[in-house]
Amino acid sequence: MLVQAMADQGVEVSCGAVQDEVFGAVMIFEAGGIDTREVVLRPSRLVADQPSPDVRRLR
């Protein structure tokens, strides 16, 4: 998984995800305080325990 790979590289990652029936899971994460990026994982069912308030559904 991308987040695990980044963590293995020593990148501090905070993430939140929301499940979407159309797009699978949308994961928004901030890497080292740089830019916020969005990653669409298909057909993943990733759901974060404590989603970030920045997470939004794709419509």
N, C-alpha and C positions, 0 to 999 in steps of 0.2 A: 504494500500500500504506500502511496506517495507520502503521507504524513509520517509513517514509520521510517521511510527512507530518508526523509529530511531530518528526523530526530537522530538517526544514526550518524548523520553528517554534523551533528551538533547545532542544528538550527532550532531555535526556540519556536515552537509552533503552538498557537492557540487556535482551536477550530470549533465550528458549530456546523451542524448539518440539519437539513429538514428533508423528510421523505416526500417525494412527489410521484404521483401515479404515472405521469407522462414522461418525465425526464429522469426518473430514478432518484438518486440523491444529489443534492447540490451542496457542495462543501466550500465554505468561504474561510480562508485562513490567512493569517498575517505572518509573514516570514521575516523575523529579525526586524520588525518595525518598518520594513520597506513598503512596497505596494501591497494592497489587498488584492488577492486574486480569487477567481472563481473556478472551480473544477467540477465538471459534470461527470459523475460516475454512473455508467450504465452497464449492467442492470443492477447495480449495487443497491443494497437496502440499508446503507449506513445511516444511523440516527444517533446524534450526540446525546449524552446524558444531560448536559446542561447547554443547550444551544445558545449561541451568541445572539445578542439583540440585533446584530447586523445581518443575520440570515434572513433572506426573503425568498418567497416562492417564485418560481419562473412561470409566467403565464403568457 
